Amino acid sequence: MNMPSALLQLQPGTAVVYQNRLHRITHVLDLDEVLLVDDETNQVSHAKVGALETVVGGTQSVARPDLVQVLDKDWEEAKRRYEIIRPLLDKADRSRQDVTERGKTCGLHTNTLYEWIRRYEDSHLLTSLLPRIRNDKGSTKLTPEVETIIQAVVESEYLTKQRKSQQKVCDEVRKRCLYAGLEPPHDNTVRNRLKLLTGEHVMAKRRGRKAADQAYSPIEGCFPGADWPLAVVQIDHTPLDIILVDDIDRRPVNKPWITLAIDVFSRMVVGFYVSFDPPGALSAGQCLASAILPKESWLAKHDIKGEWPCWGMPAKLHMDNAREFRGNMLKRACDQYGIDIEWRPVARPHFGGHIERLLGTFAKEIHTLPGTTFSNVRERGDYDSEGKAALTLTELEEWLVTFIVNVYHQRVHSSLNMPPMEKYRRGIFGTKDSPGRGLPARITDENRLRLDLMPYEERTVQDYGVVIDEIHYYHDVLRRWINAPDLVAPKYKRKFMFRRDPRDISTIWFYDPEVDLYYPIPYRDTSHPPISIWEMREAKRRAEADGRRHVDERALFAAYDRMREIEQNAQAKTTSVRRAAQRRKHHQEVIRPLPLPVAPVAEPVPPQPQTSPAILPFDEMDDLA
């Protein structure tokens, strides 16, 4: 099966599909406009970037495994290969000599590097560099005993204030291996391990923390590495100082949370996510998806005039140490798309100054809106925040985007001495003093990106389907995997990957390992209403409070129905009820992956509750508690 590349490169010479005809880009005119030439008629066309489609190539595509299904050792090997070819990928005048020299440095054949480069440039995904299955032809891998000796010597001899030379480390490794009766590794192998150590870590161990801070810490007004657009993107979240109202009765609900992403180079806002839900893996993933994907359709849907030409993969994500940013889901997704993650050092808040200043700017503007709670009680005084509240969540989103696009991006930034939009434009197209980076590539598979950034769980497939949090799911696509044995330990049942959007758990997404695709799996009992994971947990809590020792699916949805009945009777009475109803409405409006065509649903086998597996959820789902 032929599939398009994961990224559409927006540069002269790239083949694209425009109005169902094959064209090539000849010139990039602006942040969202290009000139094209028809391959057959040579007719020149002026096109918007959003109207371009990727070309389905004739080469055989490589299957894309689910990110969390990849073995850790294979994932680390793919990352190692990427680091080896990384200096060659963006080298415009790359020659065979460059590749040969890099190969000699890393102890690899030139043809091997060319193969890795070809595979990566076909898709721009880290999974393209995964080792081929059963392709180990006796490569010289070090034994665990030798690996342990190398690590021990590096810690005791190299990363010390004595600052011993690399040759001393090589000699010590050789000596310890010979004493242990092991074949010592080549000196270059040890030196290459030392090269993999980060410069800041080495300097901190050999010269002290102060010297490392002076060499690697950012100074005021300058962030290291943020030399071009999307080189560094910072993400953070905070509650907004405003009370919102519901969409129906326009009565007060609660304060929302915002997760914001900013391009450090230009100070452009590249993405955001606003919700009544608490911060977690979902909000971090949704904000990153917003930053990567184009914004034209969102602006058109909400009838907002203005340009927001920000899209593409950031080279580095800079985030604080909050738990929602450290989940395995987010780390694997960033690795897959070639995004480096850097966490803010503990107790060093100046590392997050750019995003925090922007959040402060937003707070000042929001304090001018009706329903603001201001920053503290003294500043609020006798202002009636709930009584003055007027904006819904959707209206606040539209206000935020209008402010971002038409005010913040256009006015002079004090640190830049120019508007963020102008700084971004210069970074893209360059100036007479410095070249530009060019237009970022656009993602071509938005559905897969959203799924890769969605929380997940692992479950076995039983004869009655799949059970997650006492709720049964079934579709005929699961039939061939019922009671499938584990590939490594056949006496156990095989666990499969299921993605789940916490805002609507009526459908889960099953990753089929044979075809490397996701399929939507609905409730087994389709009469159940769509609910969020928070509503499910509240229903379970109420059922347990009613005296039930074990809450099954029927009891859970019965409790949910009672909750809805209570809410309807108390709709105009309490803020908490209005907040729950407004969250439910917002969850139903979010963009979700489009379902793939699958076979009709077959009648499932009756459930066997006693065989239901007790598997704890992953940390991403715990974040949502």
C-alpha positions in Angstrom: 0.0 0.0 0.0 1.3 3.4 -0.9 1.0 6.1 1.7 2.0 9.8 1.7 5.0 11.0 3.6 4.2 12.2 7.1 5.4 15.8 6.3 4.8 18.0 3.3 8.0 19.9 2.6 7.2 23.5 1.5 10.2 24.4 -0.6 11.0 24.9 -4.3 11.1 21.7 -6.2 8.7 19.8 -3.9 6.0 17.8 -5.9 2.4 18.5 -4.6 -1.1 17.8 -5.7 -3.2 21.0 -6.4 -6.7 20.8 -7.7 -6.2 17.1 -8.4 -3.2 17.7 -10.7 0.5 17.2 -10.1 2.4 20.4 -9.6 5.8 21.5 -8.3 6.6 24.4 -6.0 8.7 27.1 -7.8 8.6 30.0 -5.3 7.5 30.6 -1.7 5.7 33.9 -1.8 4.6 34.4 1.8 4.0 32.5 5.0 0.9 30.9 3.5 1.3 31.4 -0.3 3.3 29.6 -3.0 3.8 29.6 -6.8 3.2 26.3 -8.6 3.9 25.0 -12.1 1.8 22.2 -13.6 4.0 19.2 -14.5 2.2 18.6 -17.8 1.0 22.0 -19.1 3.7 24.2 -17.4 0.8 26.5 -16.4 1.8 28.7 -13.4 -0.7 28.9 -10.5 -0.8 31.0 -7.3 -2.0 28.8 -4.4 -2.6 28.9 -0.6 -0.5 26.4 1.4 -3.7 25.0 2.9 -4.9 23.9 -0.6 -1.8 21.7 -1.3 -1.8 17.9 -0.8 1.0 15.5 -0.6 1.9 13.2 -3.5 1.4 9.4 -3.0 4.8 8.1 -4.0 5.6 4.9 -5.8 8.0 3.5 -3.3 6.8 1.0 -0.8 5.8 2.5 2.5 7.1 1.3 5.8 4.5 0.2 8.4 4.2 2.5 11.4 3.9 0.6 14.7 2.2 2.1 17.6 4.7 4.1 19.5 4.3 2.5 22.9 4.4 -1.0 21.4 8.0 -0.6 20.4 10.5 -2.4 22.6 12.6 0.0 24.7 15.9 -1.4 23.2 14.7 -0.9 19.7 13.5 2.6 20.5 16.9 3.6 21.9 18.6 2.1 18.9 16.4 4.3 16.6 17.3 7.3 18.6 21.0 6.5 18.4 20.8 6.1 14.6 19.0 9.5 14.4 21.7 11.2 16.4 24.3 9.8 14.1 22.7 11.0 10.9 21.2 14.2 12.4 24.2 16.5 11.4 23.8 15.3 7.8 20.0 15.7 7.4 19.9 19.5 7.2 23.2 19.9 5.3 22.1 21.4 2.0 25.5 20.7 0.3 25.8 17.2 1.7 28.4 15.2 -0.2 29.5 11.6 -0.1 32.7 12.7 1.6 30.6 14.2 4.4 28.7 10.9 4.9 32.0 8.9 4.7 33.7 11.1 7.3 30.6 10.8 9.6 30.7 7.1 9.1 34.3 6.8 10.1 33.7 8.9 13.2 30.9 6.6 14.3 32.5 3.4 13.1 29.9 2.7 10.4 30.0 2.0 6.7 29.0 4.9 4.3 26.2 2.8 2.7 24.7 2.1 6.1 24.4 5.9 6.8 22.9 6.5 3.3 20.3 3.8 4.0 19.3 5.4 7.3 19.2 8.8 5.7 17.0 7.5 2.9 14.6 5.8 5.3 14.3 8.9 7.5 13.9 11.4 4.7 11.1 9.3 3.2 8.9 9.9 6.3 10.7 12.2 8.8 9.6 9.8 11.5 11.8 8.1 14.1 10.1 4.8 13.6 11.7 4.6 10.1 15.0 4.0 11.9 13.8 1.1 14.0 15.9 -2.1 13.5 14.4 -4.5 11.0 12.8 -7.6 12.5 15.2 -10.5 12.6 17.9 -8.5 10.9 20.7 -9.2 13.4 23.6 -10.7 11.4 26.1 -11.0 14.2 26.8 -7.4 14.8 29.4 -6.8 17.5 27.3 -5.8 20.5 29.0 -5.5 23.9 28.0 -7.9 26.6 26.1 -6.7 29.7 29.2 -7.3 31.8 31.4 -5.0 29.5 28.6 -2.4 29.5 28.6 -2.4 33.3 32.4 -2.0 33.4 32.3 1.0 31.0 29.5 2.7 33.0 31.3 2.2 36.3 34.6 3.5 34.9 32.9 6.6 33.4 31.4 7.4 36.8 34.5 6.8 38.9 37.3 8.0 36.6 35.9 10.5 34.1 33.0 12.3 35.8 35.1 13.5 38.7 36.9 16.7 39.7 40.3 15.0 38.9 39.3 15.5 35.2 41.2 12.4 33.9 41.7 12.2 30.1 39.7 10.0 27.8 42.7 7.8 27.2 43.0 7.1 30.9 39.4 6.0 30.9 40.0 3.7 27.9 43.0 2.2 29.7 41.1 1.6 32.9 38.2 -0.1 31.0 40.7 -2.4 29.2 42.4 -3.3 32.5 39.2 -4.1 34.3 37.9 -6.2 31.4 41.2 -8.2 31.3 41.1 -8.8 35.0 37.5 -10.1 34.6 38.5 -12.4 31.7 36.4 -10.4 29.2 37.2 -9.2 25.7 37.9 -5.4 26.1 36.1 -3.0 23.7 38.0 -0.9 21.2 39.1 2.5 22.5 36.9 4.3 20.0 33.9 2.5 21.4 34.6 4.0 24.8 35.3 7.4 23.4 32.0 7.3 21.5 30.2 6.6 24.8 31.9 9.6 26.3 30.7 11.8 23.4 27.1 10.8 24.1 27.3 12.5 27.6 25.8 15.9 27.6 28.2 18.8 27.9 26.4 20.4 30.8 26.4 17.1 32.8 30.1 16.6 32.1 31.1 20.1 33.1 29.0 19.9 36.3 30.7 16.7 37.4 34.3 17.8 36.3 34.3 21.5 37.0 31.3 22.1 39.3 27.7 23.3 39.1 28.6 27.0 39.0 30.9 26.6 35.9 28.1 24.5 34.2 25.5 27.2 34.9 27.8 29.9 33.5 28.4 27.9 30.4 24.9 26.6 29.7 22.3 28.6 31.6 20.3 31.2 29.7 20.9 34.9 30.4 18.1 37.5 30.6 16.5 38.1 27.3 18.2 35.2 25.5 17.3 31.6 25.4 20.0 29.1 24.3 19.3 27.5 20.9 16.3 29.6 20.1 17.9 30.9 16.9 15.1 30.4 14.4 11.3 29.8 14.4 10.2 26.6 16.1 13.7 25.9 17.4 12.4 26.0 20.9 8.7 26.0 22.0 7.7 26.5 25.6 4.5 25.0 27.1 2.9 25.7 30.4 -0.6 26.0 31.9 -2.4 28.1 34.4 -6.0 28.8 35.6 -7.5 31.9 34.0 -8.8 34.7 36.2 -12.3 34.8 34.9 -15.7 33.2 35.6 -17.4 31.8 32.5 -21.1 31.1 31.9 -22.9 28.1 30.4 -24.2 28.2 26.8 -27.9 27.7 27.7 -28.9 29.8 30.7 -25.8 32.1 30.7 -25.3 31.5 34.4 -21.9 31.3 36.1 -20.0 28.0 35.8 -16.3 28.2 36.9 -12.8 29.3 36.0 -11.2 27.5 33.0 -7.6 26.3 32.6 -5.4 27.3 29.6 -2.4 25.4 28.3 -0.3 27.6 26.0 2.6 27.1 23.6 5.0 29.9 22.5 7.8 30.0 20.0 10.7 31.5 22.0 12.5 32.9 18.9 9.6 35.1 17.8 7.3 35.1 20.9 4.5 33.9 18.5 1.8 31.9 20.2 1.8 28.6 18.2 -1.0 26.7 20.0 -3.3 26.6 23.0 -6.0 24.5 24.7 -8.7 25.9 27.0 -10.9 23.6 29.1 -12.7 23.2 32.5 -10.9 19.9 32.9 -7.8 19.8 35.2 -4.4 19.8 33.6 -3.0 16.4 32.5 -1.7 14.4 29.7 -4.7 15.2 27.6 -4.3 19.0 27.8 -0.5 18.8 27.1 -1.1 16.6 24.1 -4.0 18.7 22.7 -1.9 21.9 23.1 1.0 20.3 21.2 -1.3 19.1 18.5 -2.7 22.7 18.2 0.9 24.0 17.9 1.8 21.5 15.1 -1.3 21.6 13.0 -2.4 24.5 10.7 -5.0 27.0 12.0 -6.9 28.1 8.8 -9.9 25.8 9.3 -10.3 26.9 13.0 -10.2 30.6 12.0 -12.7 30.0 9.2 -15.0 28.0 11.5 -15.2 30.8 14.0 -15.2 33.5 11.4 -12.1 35.2 12.8 -10.4 37.6 10.4 -6.6 37.6 10.5 -3.6 35.3 9.8 -2.1 32.7 12.1 0.6 31.1 9.9 2.1 28.9 12.5 2.5 25.1 12.0 5.1 22.5 11.9 7.2 20.3 14.2 9.2 22.2 16.9 12.8 21.1 17.2 12.6 21.3 21.0 9.9 21.4 23.6 10.7 23.2 26.9 8.4 22.4 29.8 8.4 22.4 33.6 8.6 19.3 35.8 4.9 18.8 36.2 3.8 15.1 36.1 1.5 15.6 33.0 4.6 16.6 31.0 6.6 13.5 32.0 4.2 10.8 30.8 5.4 8.1 28.5 2.8 8.9 25.9 4.2 12.5 25.4 7.8 11.4 25.4 7.2 8.6 22.8 5.2 10.9 20.6 7.9 13.6 20.6 10.6 11.0 19.9 8.5 9.7 16.9 8.2 13.1 15.3 11.8 14.2 16.0 11.0 16.6 18.8 13.6 16.9 21.7 12.2 17.4 25.2 13.9 19.6 27.7 12.5 19.9 31.2 13.0 23.1 33.3 15.6 22.5 36.0 14.0 22.3 39.5 14.1 25.5 41.5 15.4 27.5 38.6 12.2 29.4 37.4 14.0 31.8 35.1 14.2 29.0 32.5 10.5 29.4 31.9 10.4 33.1 31.8 9.1 33.6 28.3 6.0 31.5 28.6 5.3 32.9 32.1 5.6 36.5 30.9 3.1 35.7 28.1 0.7 34.1 30.6 1.1 37.3 32.6 0.2 39.4 29.5 -2.9 37.3 29.0 -3.9 37.7 32.6 -3.7 41.5 32.4 -5.9 41.5 29.3 -8.4 39.1 30.8 -8.7 41.4 33.9 -10.6 43.8 31.6 -13.3 41.3 30.7 -16.6 40.9 32.5 -16.5 38.2 35.1 -12.8 38.6 35.9 -11.7 37.5 39.4 -8.5 39.6 39.2 -5.3 38.2 40.7 -6.3 38.3 44.4 -9.1 39.3 46.8 -7.6 42.7 47.5 -7.4 43.6 43.8 -11.0 42.3 43.2 -12.5 44.3 46.1 -16.3 44.2 46.1 -16.4 43.4 42.3 -19.1 40.7 41.8 -17.3 38.3 39.5 -20.2 35.8 39.2 -22.8 38.5 38.8 -20.8 40.2 36.0 -19.8 36.9 34.2 -20.9 37.0 30.6 -18.6 34.9 28.3 -19.0 31.2 27.5 -16.0 28.9 26.9 -16.4 29.2 23.1 -16.7 32.9 23.3 -13.5 33.1 25.4 -11.6 31.0 22.9 -12.7 33.3 20.1 -11.7 36.3 22.2 -8.3 34.8 22.9 -7.6 33.9 19.3 -8.7 37.4 18.2 -6.4 39.0 20.7 -3.5 36.6 19.7 -3.9 37.1 16.0 -4.9 40.7 15.7 -3.3 42.3 18.7 -0.5 40.4 20.4 1.2 39.2 17.2 0.9 42.7 15.6 2.1 45.0 18.3 5.7 45.7 19.2 7.2 43.3 21.7 9.4 45.1 24.3 12.1 42.4 24.2 12.2 42.2 20.3 11.7 45.8 19.4 9.3 44.6 16.7 6.0 42.7 16.5 6.2 38.9 17.0 4.8 38.4 13.4 7.6 40.5 11.9 10.2 38.5 13.9 8.7 35.3 12.8 8.6 36.4 9.1 12.3 37.4 9.3 13.1 34.0 10.8 11.3 32.2 8.0 12.5 34.3 5.0 15.7 35.7 6.4 17.3 39.2 6.2 20.3 40.6 4.4 22.4 39.6 7.5 21.1 36.1 8.2 19.3 33.4 6.1 15.8 32.2 6.9 14.9 28.7 7.9 12.1 28.4 5.2 8.5 27.4 5.6 8.1 24.5 8.1 6.8 21.2 6.7 3.1 20.5 7.3 1.8 17.3 8.8 -0.2 15.2 6.4 -1.8 12.7 8.7 -3.7 14.8 11.3 -5.7 11.8 12.6 -2.6 9.8 13.4 -1.0 12.8 15.1 -4.1 13.3 17.4 -4.1 9.6 18.3 -0.3 9.5 19.0 -0.9 12.4 21.5 -3.9 10.7 23.2 -3.7 8.7 26.5 -3.7 5.0 26.3 -4.4 1.7 28.1 -3.4 -1.9 27.5 -5.9 -4.8 27.7 -6.4 -8.3 26.6 -9.2 -9.2 24.1 -11.7 -11.6 25.7 -14.6 -13.5 24.1 -16.9 -10.7 25.2 -14.7 -7.9 23.9 -12.6 -5.5 26.0 -13.3 -4.1 29.5 -11.9 -0.8 30.7 -13.2 0.7 34.0 -16.0 -1.9 34.1 -17.3 -0.7 30.7 -17.5 -3.3 27.9 -16.5 -2.5 24.3 -16.8 -4.7 21.2 -16.5 -4.6 17.4 -16.0 -7.4 14.9 -12.4 -6.2 14.1 -11.5 -7.7 17.6 -12.7 -11.2 16.7 -9.4 -12.6 15.4 -7.6 -11.4 18.5 -9.9 -13.0 21.1 -7.8 -14.9 23.7 -4.7 -14.4 21.5 -1.5 -15.7 23.3 1.3 -13.4 24.2 4.1 -13.6 21.7 6.9 -14.0 24.3 5.0 -15.9 27.0 2.3 -18.0 25.3 0.8 -19.1 28.6 -0.4 -15.5 29.1 -2.8 -13.6 27.0 -1.6 -10.9 24.7 -2.2 -7.3 25.6 -3.2 -4.8 23.0 -3.1 -1.0 22.8 -6.3 1.0 23.2 -6.3 4.8 22.9 -9.0 6.6 24.8 -10.1 10.3 24.8 -11.0 11.1 28.4 -13.6 13.6 27.2 -15.7 10.9 25.5 -15.1 7.3 26.5 -18.0 5.9 24.4 -15.4 4.9 21.8 -11.9 3.6 22.2 -9.3 3.2 19.4 -7.8 -0.3 18.9 -4.3 -0.5 17.4 -4.2 -3.5 15.1 -0.6 -4.7 15.1 -0.9 -6.6 11.8 -1.9 -3.6 9.6 -0.5 -0.8 11.8 -3.9 1.0 11.9 -6.3 2.2 14.5 -10.0 1.1 14.5 -12.8 2.7 16.6 -14.4 0.3 19.1 -17.8 1.4 20.5 -19.7 0.4 23.6 -20.9 -3.2 23.5 -24.2 -1.8 24.7 -24.7 1.1 22.3 -27.7 2.3 24.2 -25.4 3.8 26.8 -24.9 7.6 26.5 -21.5 9.2 25.8 -19.8 10.2 29.0 -16.4 11.5 30.1 -13.9 9.7 32.3 -14.7 12.3 35.1 -18.4 11.6 34.9 -17.7 7.9 34.9 -15.6 8.2 38.1 -18.2 10.3 39.8 -20.9 7.8 38.9 -18.8 5.0 40.3 -18.2 7.0 43.5 -22.0 7.6 44.0 -22.8 3.9 43.3 -20.3 2.9 45.9 -21.7 5.5 48.3 -25.1 3.8 47.8 -23.7 0.6 49.4 -22.6 -1.4 46.3 -19.4 -3.4 47.1 -18.7 -4.0 43.4 -19.9 -1.6 40.7 -20.5 -3.2 37.4 -21.4 -1.6 34.1 -25.2 -1.6 34.7 -24.8 -0.1 38.1 -22.4 2.5 36.8 -24.7 3.8 34.1 -27.7 3.6 36.4 -25.9 5.9 38.8 -25.0 8.2 35.8 -28.7 8.4 34.8 -29.6 9.4 38.4 -26.9 12.1 38.3 -28.4 13.5 35.0 -31.9 13.5 36.5 -30.6 15.4 39.6 -28.8 17.8 37.4 -31.9 18.5 35.3 -33.9 19.2 38.4 -31.2 21.5 39.8 -30.1 23.1 36.6 -30.7 26.6 37.7 -29.8 26.2 41.3 -26.1 25.3 41.7 -22.9 26.3 40.0 -21.4 22.7 40.1 -24.3 21.3 38.1 -24.0 24.0 35.5 -20.2 23.4 35.4 -20.8 19.6 34.8 -23.3 20.3 32.0 -21.0 22.8 30.3 -18.0 20.5 30.4 -20.2 17.8 28.8 -21.2 20.1 26.0 -17.5 21.2 25.4 -16.4 17.5 25.3 -19.0 16.8 22.5 -17.6 19.6 20.3 -13.9 18.7 20.3 -12.2 17.4 17.1 -11.6 13.7 17.2 -9.9 11.3 14.7 -12.1 10.2 11.8 -13.1 6.5 11.9 -11.7 4.1 9.4 -14.2 1.9 7.4 -14.6 -1.4 9.1 -16.8 -4.5 8.9 -20.3 -4.4 10.4 -20.6 -5.2 14.1 -21.3 -8.8 14.9 -23.3 -9.9 18.0 -20.7 -10.6 20.7 -20.5 -13.6 22.9 -22.1 -13.1 26.4 -19.7 -11.7 28.9 -17.7 -13.8 31.4 -17.1 -11.3 34.3 -15.0 -13.8 36.3 -12.3 -13.8 33.6 -12.1 -10.0 33.4 -8.4 -9.0 33.8 -7.4 -6.6 36.6 -5.0 -4.3 34.9 -4.0 -1.0 36.3 -4.2 2.1 34.0 -1.0 3.7 32.9 0.3 6.9 34.4 -1.2 9.1 31.6 -4.7 8.0 32.8 -3.8 8.5 36.4 -3.0 12.1 35.6 -6.6 12.7 34.8 -7.8 11.8 38.3 
